[in-house]
Amino acid sequence: MKRTLGTCYYPEHWPEEIWEADARRMADAGLTWVRIGEFAWSRLEPTQGNLQFDWLDRAIEVLGKAGLKVVLGTPTATPPHWMVEKHPDMLAVDVNGHPRKFGSRRHYCFSHEGFQLESDRIVQLLAERYGDSPYIAAWQTDNEYGCHDTVLSYSNAAKKAFGLWLARRYGSIEALNRAWGNVFWSMEYASFDSIDLPNLTVTEPNPSHSLAFRRFSSDQVVAFNKRQVDIIRRYSGAPISHNFMGRITEFDHFKVSDDLDIATWDSYPLGFLEDRVGATSEHQRLYARQGDPDFQAFHHDLYRAAGNGRWWVMEQQPGPVNWAPYNPAPLSGMMRLWAWEAYAHGAEAVCYFRWRQAPFAQEQMHAGMLRPDNADAPALIEARQVRDELHDAPDVETSPAPVALIFDYDADFAWATQPHGAGLSYFQLVFEAYKALRSLGLSVDILRGETRDFSGYQIVAAPGLIYMSQDLKKALAESNAEVVLGPRTAARNADMVIPVPLPPDMPGLEVTVARVESMRPDMPMPLKGGGNLVSYREELEGAAGTFLELEDGQIAAMRQDNLTYVGGWCDGLAWKRVFKMLCDEAGIETFDLSGGVRCRDAGNIRIWTNYGASPSDTPAGRIDAAGVLFERL
């Protein structure tokens, strides 16, 4: 498959007389794709019904005639001010009951019927006008669902929609009261209309209530996106995408992607290192100009799974950003490395955000491929280098990995509802396991929780699935893979209630979690042979064999046949030991990679990357700082 480059462009920000020069310059740089329009509603419709599409017609034609393929975004992430005046209750409401006011973006509630209809209308107008345009090669719905904590809305519109959602799910209020255990604290309801949203309660709300609200909120995003997709498909045969974000887990990206053709995501390695990776201060200093060596790769694999193999980076960091606690410039070569790392994980396109740095408004400190004065910025220089390398580089194909890691958004909802310890999160648990696998030089496929066919995988890791259906338990137990479970596997039923028999209640695995505890993070529990359990531990009992022990002799992990249960939160070394022992058992080759060196198999080549700030040795040879090395297999 041909790998391509692109950028994000805002013609409404710039004088029309420079559009043609911009387009020529993009094409000369080897860019194929240009995304436009996703924030342009106020210019498309400055007042209600006053449609001004002529400028967009001309912009699309200018870009298309330069040989560029246009990705047209729907502008629903930025409803104009006149719409807020028309629908003042369309604003989302935060957990403290405060409306998310006009003045930036994503200021709408997914449940508001008036805004849903306004969204339908503008999407249909765009689809009718541009559905058969020869220059529109793809679409993007909205922009970054969930960014800025905008999935969970505690508005009156959400309360009404939540009641209807609960009625469909439970059928009767008696069934809901039983499922949630509402006899506790006299929380029983007489009707679905009487159920409020789970915020502003005196102490914590019922976890069953909170989990249901998170599931509802996710479904609202899925439904909102599907409305746009269904409209576009009536008028256009071009593929439809959405640009997801890093570590946004408040809605199910897999379910949204089921209605799309391509999953894309917005990759900002330096910004994410500061506020999303969960890294120590030392780690942040070490990789301040490179980003975490595994965070981008994790999301590449995640969105490859969401897109069923078709995925892009829609926004690639081009230099310093504006929104993180600290905003350093990337190390020279990193923008090239990030592109090649994405291609190694199967990306069809890498698009840099944005073409020209804006001298105004909230993102004026966000770098672009051009400086505000039109001079080349480092991102454009490195993009040209990638363009030239794409002509000569070996074919980069996606090949199946020997190891699979299950990621499930519903499990994240459950952990967020009841973390049981400060700082514990499902995302971080899975990410720590992923980092350990990568540090062994392993390529990893991420699978969604609905997966039941594990053929071809030698190891399948499924940590932290708080609710696990019986058919998933059966499929894992009967697979030919070494399966890694725990902690908290099957710890709750579908309604967030402790099941009996006690967890994990896994066929073929005689293990029972007898008791759990969460600990201060500065009280590690050392393992015999190295590594620690930290922050969370389960007391295990049963007839399965001991796999890992704490130094005090207590069981840390148990194993029976192909099933291994880990009874606690492993640090990096502990996870690495678990996976190394299972790889040795399965005959999988591993490497002991240190620092920022990582690799990914891509067809008949292995692509090595070095996130380190100095050169490093690899099994394939020496690799430069911020370097990329190709090894033929």
C-alpha positions as CSV (number, residue, x, y, z in Angstrom):
1,M,0.0,0.0,0.0
2,K,1.2,3.5,-0.9
3,R,2.1,5.6,2.2
4,T,1.2,9.3,2.0
5,L,1.6,12.6,3.7
6,G,-0.8,15.5,4.3
7,T,-1.6,18.6,6.3
8,C,-4.5,20.5,7.8
9,Y,-5.4,23.8,6.2
10,Y,-7.8,26.6,7.1
11,P,-8.4,28.7,4.0
12,E,-10.9,30.9,6.0
13,H,-7.9,32.1,8.1
14,W,-6.0,33.5,5.1
15,P,-6.4,35.9,2.3
16,E,-7.8,34.2,-0.8
17,E,-5.0,35.5,-3.0
18,I,-2.5,33.2,-1.2
19,W,-4.5,30.0,-1.5
20,E,-3.0,29.0,-4.9
21,A,0.6,29.6,-3.7
22,D,-0.2,27.5,-0.6
23,A,-1.6,24.7,-2.6
24,R,1.4,24.6,-5.0
25,R,3.8,24.6,-2.1
26,M,1.9,21.7,-0.4
27,A,2.0,19.7,-3.6
28,D,5.7,20.5,-4.2
29,A,6.4,19.2,-0.7
30,G,5.0,15.9,-1.6
31,L,1.8,16.2,0.4
32,T,-1.2,14.2,-0.9
33,W,-4.0,15.1,1.6
34,V,-5.3,18.4,2.9
35,R,-8.1,18.5,5.6
36,I,-10.3,21.6,5.7
37,G,-13.6,22.9,7.0
38,E,-14.0,21.2,10.4
39,F,-14.2,24.6,12.3
40,A,-15.8,26.8,9.7
41,W,-19.5,26.8,10.6
42,S,-19.6,30.6,11.4
43,R,-18.1,31.4,7.9
44,L,-20.4,28.9,6.2
45,E,-23.5,30.2,8.0
46,P,-22.7,33.6,9.7
47,T,-26.4,34.0,10.7
48,Q,-29.2,31.4,10.7
49,G,-30.0,30.5,7.2
50,N,-27.5,32.8,5.6
51,L,-25.5,30.2,3.8
52,Q,-22.1,31.4,2.4
53,F,-20.5,28.3,0.6
54,D,-19.0,30.2,-2.3
55,W,-15.6,30.6,-0.6
56,L,-15.5,26.9,0.3
57,D,-16.3,26.1,-3.4
58,R,-13.3,28.1,-4.5
59,A,-11.0,26.7,-1.8
60,I,-11.8,23.1,-2.7
61,E,-11.2,23.9,-6.4
62,V,-7.9,25.6,-5.8
63,L,-6.6,22.7,-3.7
64,G,-8.0,20.0,-6.1
65,K,-6.5,21.6,-9.2
66,A,-3.1,21.6,-7.5
67,G,-3.4,17.8,-7.3
68,L,-4.3,17.6,-3.6
69,K,-7.0,15.3,-2.2
70,V,-9.4,17.1,0.1
71,V,-10.7,15.7,3.4
72,L,-13.8,17.7,4.2
73,G,-14.7,18.0,7.8
74,T,-18.2,18.6,9.2
75,P,-18.1,21.8,11.3
76,T,-20.2,20.6,14.2
77,A,-17.5,20.9,16.9
78,T,-17.8,24.7,16.7
79,P,-21.5,25.7,16.7
80,P,-21.7,29.5,16.0
81,H,-22.9,32.0,18.6
82,W,-26.2,32.6,17.0
83,M,-27.0,28.9,17.6
84,V,-26.3,29.2,21.3
85,E,-28.6,32.2,21.4
86,K,-31.3,30.1,19.6
87,H,-30.7,27.0,21.9
88,P,-29.2,28.3,25.1
89,D,-29.8,24.9,26.8
90,M,-27.6,23.1,24.1
91,L,-24.5,23.7,26.2
92,A,-23.0,20.7,28.0
93,V,-23.0,20.9,31.8
94,D,-20.1,19.7,33.9
95,V,-20.1,17.5,36.9
96,N,-20.5,20.5,39.2
97,G,-23.6,21.7,37.4
98,H,-21.8,24.5,35.5
99,P,-22.6,25.1,31.8
100,R,-19.7,24.8,29.4
101,K,-20.0,28.3,27.9
102,F,-19.4,29.6,24.4
103,G,-16.0,31.0,23.6
104,S,-13.8,28.0,22.4
105,R,-15.1,24.7,21.0
106,R,-17.0,21.5,21.7
107,H,-19.6,23.5,23.5
108,Y,-22.6,21.2,22.9
109,C,-24.4,18.4,24.7
110,F,-24.7,15.2,22.6
111,S,-28.2,14.7,24.0
112,H,-29.7,18.0,23.0
113,E,-32.4,17.3,20.3
114,G,-32.3,20.9,18.9
115,F,-28.5,20.7,18.3
116,Q,-28.8,17.2,16.8
117,L,-31.2,18.6,14.2
118,E,-29.0,21.6,13.5
119,S,-26.1,19.2,13.1
120,D,-28.1,17.1,10.7
121,R,-29.0,20.2,8.6
122,I,-25.5,21.5,8.1
123,V,-24.1,18.0,7.4
124,Q,-26.8,17.5,4.8
125,L,-26.1,20.8,3.1
126,L,-22.4,20.0,2.8
127,A,-23.1,16.4,1.6
128,E,-25.5,17.6,-1.0
129,R,-23.2,20.2,-2.3
130,Y,-19.9,18.3,-2.3
131,G,-20.9,14.6,-2.3
132,D,-20.0,14.2,-6.0
133,S,-17.1,16.6,-6.1
134,P,-14.1,15.1,-7.8
135,Y,-11.8,16.8,-5.3
136,I,-13.4,15.5,-2.1
137,A,-11.6,12.2,-1.5
138,A,-12.6,11.6,2.2
139,W,-14.8,13.1,4.9
140,Q,-14.2,13.7,8.6
141,T,-17.1,13.9,11.1
142,D,-16.9,16.6,13.7
143,N,-13.5,16.9,15.5
144,E,-12.0,15.0,18.4
145,Y,-15.0,13.7,20.2
146,G,-14.4,13.8,23.9
147,C,-11.6,16.3,23.9
148,H,-11.7,18.8,26.9
149,D,-13.9,16.4,28.9
150,T,-17.0,16.8,26.8
151,V,-18.6,13.4,26.7
152,L,-20.2,13.3,30.2
153,S,-22.8,16.1,30.3
154,Y,-25.1,16.6,33.3
155,S,-27.7,18.7,31.5
156,N,-31.5,18.4,31.5
157,A,-31.3,17.1,28.0
158,A,-29.0,14.3,29.1
159,K,-31.2,13.5,32.1
160,K,-34.2,13.0,29.8
161,A,-32.3,10.9,27.3
162,F,-30.7,8.9,30.1
163,G,-34.2,7.9,31.5
164,L,-35.2,6.7,28.0
165,W,-32.0,4.7,27.6
166,L,-32.5,3.0,31.0
167,A,-36.1,2.1,30.1
168,R,-34.9,0.4,27.0
169,R,-32.1,-1.4,28.8
170,Y,-34.0,-2.7,31.8
171,G,-37.6,-2.8,30.7
172,S,-39.1,-2.2,34.1
173,I,-38.1,0.0,37.1
174,E,-38.3,-3.1,39.3
175,A,-35.6,-4.8,37.2
176,L,-33.4,-1.8,37.4
177,N,-33.8,-1.6,41.2
178,R,-32.8,-5.2,41.5
179,A,-29.9,-5.0,39.1
180,W,-28.4,-1.9,40.9
181,G,-29.0,-3.1,44.5
182,N,-31.1,0.0,45.2
183,V,-32.4,-1.5,48.4
184,F,-29.1,-0.2,49.8
185,W,-29.5,3.2,51.4
186,S,-33.2,3.3,50.3
187,M,-32.2,4.3,46.8
188,E,-35.2,2.5,45.1
189,Y,-37.0,4.4,42.3
190,A,-40.6,4.4,41.4
191,S,-40.1,5.3,37.7
192,F,-37.4,5.9,35.2
193,D,-38.4,9.6,35.1
194,S,-37.4,10.0,38.7
195,I,-33.7,8.9,38.1
196,D,-31.4,11.8,38.2
197,L,-27.8,11.9,36.9
198,P,-25.1,10.7,39.2
199,N,-23.5,14.0,40.2
200,L,-23.8,16.4,43.1
201,T,-24.8,13.5,45.5
202,V,-23.8,13.9,49.2
203,T,-21.2,11.1,48.9
204,E,-20.4,8.8,46.0
205,P,-23.4,7.6,43.8
206,N,-24.2,4.0,43.4
207,P,-21.5,2.5,41.1
208,S,-24.1,0.7,39.1
209,H,-25.8,4.1,38.4
210,S,-22.5,5.7,37.5
211,L,-21.5,2.9,35.2
212,A,-24.8,3.0,33.4
213,F,-24.5,6.7,32.9
214,R,-21.0,6.3,31.4
215,R,-22.4,3.6,29.0
216,F,-25.3,5.9,28.1
217,S,-23.0,8.8,27.4
218,S,-20.8,6.7,25.2
219,D,-23.9,5.5,23.2
220,Q,-24.9,9.1,22.7
221,V,-21.5,9.8,21.0
222,V,-22.0,6.7,18.8
223,A,-25.5,7.7,17.8
224,F,-24.5,11.4,17.1
225,N,-21.7,10.2,14.8
226,K,-23.9,7.7,13.0
227,R,-26.4,10.4,12.1
228,Q,-23.7,12.3,10.3
229,V,-22.3,9.2,8.6
230,D,-25.8,8.1,7.4
231,I,-26.4,11.5,5.9
232,I,-23.0,11.7,4.1
233,R,-23.4,8.2,2.7
234,R,-26.6,9.2,0.9
235,Y,-24.7,11.7,-1.2
236,S,-21.0,10.5,-1.3
237,G,-19.1,7.3,-1.9
238,A,-15.9,8.8,-0.4
239,P,-14.6,7.1,2.8
240,I,-15.6,8.7,6.1
241,S,-13.3,9.1,9.1
242,H,-13.2,10.7,12.5
243,N,-10.1,12.0,14.3
244,F,-9.8,10.4,17.7
245,M,-7.4,11.5,20.5
246,G,-4.8,10.0,22.8
247,R,-6.0,8.6,26.1
248,I,-9.6,9.7,25.6
249,T,-11.6,6.8,27.0
250,E,-15.0,8.3,27.9
251,F,-16.7,6.7,24.9
252,D,-16.3,3.5,22.9
253,H,-14.1,4.3,19.9
254,F,-14.6,0.8,18.5
255,K,-18.4,1.4,18.3
256,V,-17.9,4.8,16.7
257,S,-15.5,3.3,14.2
258,D,-18.0,0.5,13.3
259,D,-19.8,3.2,11.3
260,L,-16.6,4.7,9.7
261,D,-14.3,3.6,6.8
262,I,-11.1,4.9,8.3
263,A,-10.1,5.5,12.0
264,T,-7.7,8.4,12.4
265,W,-6.1,10.0,15.5
266,D,-4.3,13.1,16.5
267,S,-0.7,12.4,17.7
268,Y,1.0,15.0,19.9
269,P,3.9,13.1,21.5
270,L,5.4,16.0,23.5
271,G,2.1,17.3,24.8
272,F,0.9,13.8,25.7
273,L,4.1,13.1,27.6
274,E,3.4,16.0,30.0
275,D,-0.3,15.3,30.7
276,R,-1.4,11.9,29.5
277,V,1.3,9.3,29.7
278,G,1.4,9.0,33.5
279,A,5.2,9.3,33.5
280,T,7.5,10.2,36.3
281,S,9.3,13.5,36.4
282,E,12.5,11.8,35.5
283,H,10.9,10.1,32.5
284,Q,9.4,13.4,31.4
285,R,12.8,15.1,31.5
286,L,14.5,12.2,29.6
287,Y,12.0,12.3,26.8
288,A,10.9,15.9,26.9
289,R,11.9,16.5,23.2
290,Q,11.0,13.1,21.9
291,G,7.9,11.8,23.6
292,D,7.3,8.5,25.3
293,P,8.7,5.6,23.3
294,D,5.5,3.6,23.5
295,F,2.5,6.0,23.8
296,Q,2.2,6.8,20.1
297,A,2.7,3.1,19.2
298,F,0.0,2.0,21.5
299,H,-2.5,4.3,19.9
300,H,-1.3,3.3,16.4
301,D,-2.1,-0.3,17.3
302,L,-5.4,0.8,19.0
303,Y,-6.7,2.7,16.0
304,R,-5.5,0.0,13.5
305,A,-7.9,-2.3,15.4
306,A,-10.7,0.3,15.4
307,G,-10.4,0.9,11.7
308,N,-10.1,-2.8,10.9
309,G,-6.7,-2.1,9.4
310,R,-7.5,1.3,7.8
311,W,-6.1,4.1,9.8
312,W,-4.3,7.5,9.6
313,V,-2.6,10.0,11.7
314,M,-4.8,13.0,10.9
315,E,-2.9,15.5,13.1
316,Q,0.8,15.0,13.7
317,Q,2.6,17.3,16.0
318,P,4.8,19.6,13.9
319,G,6.8,21.4,16.6
320,P,6.0,23.1,20.0
321,V,2.3,23.0,20.9
322,N,0.3,25.4,23.0
323,W,-1.7,23.4,25.4
324,A,0.5,21.2,27.6
325,P,2.1,22.3,30.9
326,Y,5.4,22.8,29.1
327,N,5.8,23.0,25.3
328,P,9.4,22.2,24.1
329,A,10.5,21.9,20.5
330,P,11.0,18.3,19.2
331,L,14.5,17.0,18.9
332,S,15.8,17.3,15.3
333,G,14.6,14.2,13.4
334,M,11.6,13.3,15.6
335,M,9.0,14.4,13.2
336,R,10.5,12.1,10.6
337,L,10.7,9.3,13.2
338,W,7.1,9.8,14.2
339,A,6.0,9.4,10.6
340,W,8.0,6.3,10.0
341,E,6.8,4.8,13.3
342,A,3.2,5.3,12.2
343,Y,3.9,3.7,8.8
344,A,5.5,0.7,10.6
345,H,2.2,0.2,12.5
346,G,0.2,0.4,9.3
347,A,-0.7,4.0,8.8
348,E,-1.9,4.9,5.3
349,A,-1.3,8.6,5.8
350,V,0.4,11.0,8.2
351,C,-0.9,14.5,8.1
352,Y,0.8,17.4,10.0
353,F,-1.2,19.9,11.9
354,R,-1.2,22.5,10.7
355,W,0.0,24.1,7.4
356,R,0.7,27.6,8.7
357,Q,1.0,28.7,12.3
358,A,-1.9,31.1,13.2
359,P,-0.8,34.5,14.6
360,F,-4.1,34.8,16.4
361,A,-6.5,33.2,18.9
362,Q,-6.0,30.2,21.2
363,E,-3.5,28.2,19.0
364,Q,-1.2,31.1,18.1
365,M,1.6,29.4,20.0
366,H,1.0,26.1,18.2
367,A,3.7,25.5,15.5
368,G,2.9,24.7,11.9
369,M,4.7,23.5,8.8
370,L,5.2,27.2,8.0
371,R,6.0,30.0,10.4
372,P,3.5,32.9,10.5
373,D,5.8,34.8,8.2
374,N,5.6,32.0,5.6
375,A,9.1,30.7,6.1
376,D,9.7,27.0,6.2
377,A,9.4,25.5,9.7
378,P,11.3,22.3,10.7
379,A,8.2,20.2,10.1
380,L,8.1,21.0,6.4
381,I,11.8,20.3,6.1
382,E,11.4,16.8,7.7
383,A,8.3,16.1,5.7
384,R,10.2,16.6,2.5
385,Q,12.8,14.2,3.8
386,V,10.1,11.6,4.5
387,R,8.7,12.3,1.0
388,D,12.0,11.4,-0.6
389,E,12.5,8.3,1.6
390,L,9.1,7.0,0.7
391,H,10.3,6.6,-2.9
392,D,13.3,4.5,-2.0
393,A,12.2,2.7,1.2
394,P,11.2,-1.0,1.2
395,D,7.6,-1.8,1.2
396,V,6.0,-1.3,4.6
397,E,3.1,-3.7,5.1
398,T,1.1,-4.6,8.2
399,S,1.9,-8.2,9.3
400,P,0.1,-10.1,12.1
401,A,1.9,-10.0,15.5
402,P,2.5,-13.0,17.7
403,V,1.1,-11.2,20.7
404,A,-2.4,-9.7,21.2
405,L,-3.5,-7.3,23.9
406,I,-7.2,-6.8,24.6
407,F,-8.4,-3.2,25.2
408,D,-12.1,-2.7,26.2
409,Y,-13.7,0.7,26.7
410,D,-16.4,-0.7,28.9
411,A,-13.7,-1.9,31.3
412,D,-12.3,1.6,31.4
413,F,-15.8,2.9,32.3
414,A,-15.9,0.4,35.2
415,W,-12.4,1.3,36.5
416,A,-13.3,5.0,36.3
417,T,-16.5,4.3,38.2
418,Q,-14.6,2.3,41.0
419,P,-10.8,2.6,40.8
420,H,-10.5,1.4,44.4
421,G,-7.2,3.3,44.8
422,A,-6.0,6.7,44.0
423,G,-4.5,7.0,40.5
424,L,-5.5,3.5,39.4
425,S,-6.9,3.4,35.9
426,Y,-7.6,0.7,33.3
427,F,-5.9,2.6,30.6
428,Q,-2.7,2.8,32.6
429,L,-2.8,-0.9,33.5
430,V,-3.1,-2.0,29.9
431,F,-0.5,0.6,28.8
432,E,2.0,-0.7,31.4
433,A,1.6,-4.2,30.0
434,Y,2.0,-2.9,26.4
435,K,5.2,-1.1,27.4
436,A,6.6,-4.3,28.8
437,L,5.8,-6.2,25.6
438,R,7.5,-3.5,23.5
439,S,10.6,-3.5,25.7
440,L,11.0,-7.2,24.8
441,G,11.0,-6.2,21.1
442,L,7.6,-7.6,20.4
443,S,5.1,-6.5,17.8
444,V,1.6,-6.3,19.4
445,D,-1.9,-6.4,17.9
446,I,-4.6,-4.7,20.0
447,L,-8.0,-6.5,20.0
448,R,-11.4,-5.2,21.0
449,G,-13.2,-6.9,23.9
450,E,-15.8,-8.4,21.5
451,T,-13.0,-10.6,19.9
452,R,-13.6,-14.4,20.2
453,D,-11.2,-15.8,17.6
454,F,-7.7,-15.8,18.9
455,S,-6.2,-18.2,16.3
456,G,-2.7,-17.2,15.2
457,Y,-1.7,-15.6,18.5
458,Q,0.8,-17.3,20.8
459,I,0.1,-14.9,23.7
460,V,-3.1,-13.0,24.5
461,A,-3.0,-10.6,27.4
462,A,-6.3,-9.4,28.9
463,P,-5.6,-7.5,32.1
464,G,-8.2,-5.6,34.0
465,L,-11.4,-6.7,32.3
466,I,-13.7,-6.1,35.3
467,Y,-16.7,-7.6,33.5
468,M,-16.0,-10.6,31.3
469,S,-18.8,-12.5,29.6
470,Q,-18.9,-16.3,29.9
471,D,-18.4,-16.7,26.1
472,L,-15.2,-14.6,26.3
473,K,-13.9,-16.7,29.2
474,K,-14.6,-19.9,27.2
475,A,-13.0,-18.5,24.0
476,L,-9.8,-17.6,25.9
477,A,-9.6,-20.9,27.9
478,E,-10.1,-22.9,24.7
479,S,-7.6,-20.9,22.6
480,N,-4.1,-22.2,21.8
481,A,-2.5,-19.1,23.2
482,E,-0.9,-18.4,26.5
483,V,-3.5,-16.2,28.2
484,V,-2.7,-13.6,30.8
485,L,-5.5,-12.4,33.1
486,G,-5.8,-10.2,36.1
487,P,-5.9,-8.1,38.1
488,R,-9.7,-7.6,38.6
489,T,-10.7,-10.0,35.9
490,A,-14.4,-10.7,36.0
491,A,-14.6,-8.9,39.4
492,R,-18.1,-7.5,38.7
493,N,-21.1,-8.6,36.7
494,A,-22.6,-6.5,33.9
495,D,-24.3,-4.2,36.4
496,M,-21.2,-3.6,38.6
497,V,-22.1,-6.1,41.3
498,I,-19.7,-8.6,42.9
499,P,-20.6,-12.0,41.4
500,V,-20.8,-15.4,43.1
501,P,-18.9,-17.7,42.5
502,L,-16.2,-15.2,43.3
503,P,-13.9,-14.0,40.5
504,P,-12.4,-14.8,38.2
505,D,-14.6,-17.9,37.9
506,M,-12.6,-18.9,34.8
507,P,-13.1,-22.4,33.2
508,G,-9.9,-24.4,33.5
509,L,-8.4,-22.1,36.1
510,E,-8.7,-23.1,39.7
511,V,-8.1,-19.6,41.2
512,T,-10.3,-17.5,43.5
513,V,-9.7,-13.9,44.5
514,A,-10.4,-14.1,48.3
515,R,-9.7,-10.5,49.2
516,V,-8.3,-7.3,47.6
517,E,-6.5,-4.3,49.0
518,S,-5.2,-1.0,47.6
519,M,-2.0,0.4,48.9
520,R,-0.1,3.7,48.9
521,P,2.2,3.8,45.8
522,D,5.2,4.3,48.1
523,M,4.6,0.8,49.7
524,P,5.7,-1.6,46.9
525,M,5.4,-5.3,47.5
526,P,8.7,-6.9,46.2
527,L,8.5,-10.1,44.1
528,K,11.0,-13.0,44.4
529,G,13.3,-12.6,41.5
530,G,12.7,-8.9,40.9
531,G,9.9,-6.5,40.2
532,N,7.1,-5.4,42.5
533,L,3.3,-5.3,42.9
534,V,2.3,-1.7,43.5
535,S,-0.8,0.1,44.7
536,Y,-3.2,-2.9,44.3
537,R,-3.0,-6.6,45.3
538,E,-5.4,-9.6,45.4
539,E,-5.1,-12.5,47.8
540,L,-5.3,-15.7,45.6
541,E,-6.3,-19.2,46.6
542,G,-7.0,-22.4,44.7
543,A,-5.4,-25.5,43.2
544,A,-3.6,-23.8,40.3
545,G,0.2,-23.7,40.5
546,T,2.1,-20.7,41.8
547,F,3.7,-18.6,39.0
548,L,5.1,-15.6,41.0
549,E,5.6,-15.1,44.7
550,L,6.1,-12.1,46.9
551,E,9.3,-12.0,48.9
552,D,7.2,-12.7,52.0
553,G,6.0,-16.0,50.5
554,Q,2.5,-14.8,49.5
555,I,1.2,-15.8,46.0
556,A,1.3,-13.0,43.4
557,A,0.4,-15.0,40.3
558,M,-1.0,-18.5,39.5
559,R,-0.9,-20.6,36.4
560,Q,-2.9,-23.6,35.1
561,D,-2.5,-25.0,31.6
562,N,-2.5,-22.0,29.2
563,L,-4.0,-19.6,31.8
564,T,-2.0,-17.2,34.0
565,Y,-3.7,-15.0,36.6
566,V,-1.8,-12.0,37.9
567,G,-3.1,-10.9,41.3
568,G,-1.9,-7.4,41.4
569,W,-0.7,-4.2,39.7
570,C,2.7,-5.1,38.2
571,D,5.5,-2.5,37.8
572,G,7.4,-2.6,34.5
573,L,9.9,-5.2,35.6
574,A,7.2,-7.5,36.9
575,W,5.3,-7.3,33.7
576,K,8.4,-7.9,31.7
577,R,9.2,-11.0,33.7
578,V,5.7,-12.4,33.2
579,F,5.8,-11.9,29.5
580,K,9.4,-13.1,29.1
581,M,8.6,-16.4,30.8
582,L,5.6,-16.9,28.6
583,C,7.5,-16.0,25.5
584,D,10.2,-18.5,26.3
585,E,7.5,-21.1,26.9
586,A,5.9,-20.3,23.5
587,G,9.2,-20.1,21.7
588,I,8.9,-16.4,20.8
589,E,12.1,-14.5,20.2
590,T,12.6,-11.5,22.4
591,F,15.1,-8.7,22.8
592,D,16.0,-6.9,26.0
593,L,15.6,-3.3,24.8
594,S,16.6,-0.5,27.0
595,G,16.2,3.3,26.7
596,G,14.1,4.5,23.8
597,V,14.9,1.8,21.3
598,R,11.9,0.0,19.9
599,C,11.0,-2.1,16.9
600,R,8.0,-3.2,14.9
601,D,7.8,-5.9,12.2
602,A,6.2,-4.7,9.0
603,G,6.0,-7.3,6.3
604,N,9.5,-8.5,5.4
605,I,11.2,-5.7,7.2
606,R,11.7,-4.7,10.9
607,I,11.7,-0.9,11.6
608,W,13.8,0.2,14.5
609,T,13.2,3.6,16.1
610,N,15.3,5.4,18.7
611,Y,13.5,7.8,21.0
612,G,16.8,8.4,22.8
613,A,18.7,11.6,22.6
614,S,22.0,9.8,21.8
615,P,22.9,6.9,19.4
616,S,22.3,3.4,20.6
617,D,23.2,-0.2,19.5
618,T,20.4,-2.6,18.3
619,P,20.5,-6.2,17.1
620,A,20.4,-4.7,13.6
621,G,23.2,-2.2,14.1
622,R,23.8,1.2,15.5
623,I,20.9,3.7,15.3
624,D,21.2,7.5,15.6
625,A,19.5,9.6,18.1
626,A,15.9,10.2,16.9
627,G,16.8,7.8,14.2
628,V,15.1,5.1,12.1
629,L,16.7,1.9,10.9
630,F,15.4,-0.7,8.4
631,E,16.2,-4.3,8.8
632,R,15.3,-6.9,6.2
633,L,13.9,-10.1,7.7
